[in-house]
Structures are given as structure tokens and as C-alpha cells.
């Protein structure tokens, strides 16, 4: 994994962690979460995708 891949993976994981907390706190809906997840996958193209999320 090169530096850029690592940065993308890290940013993706942090963003999804925050989104899950927002979902758990009922700040966003399930649909908003799924839409956000798809956008983050498209933007960051993480190595693990949503395996860990």
C-alpha cells in the first residue's frame, strides 16, 4: 500500500466512523448514511471498501 492509498483508506475509515455515530445518534437517516457511504467510496476508493465499516 502506498502513501496515497493509506491516506485514502484512513480518511474513509474516519468519515464512516463519524457517519455511524451520527446514525446511532439519529442525526441522519439510514438512507442518508447509505448515500454518504456510496459517495465516500466513490471519492476515496478505499482499499478495504466497506469491509470494516
Beta strands, then each sheet from edge to edge (+ up, - down):
end
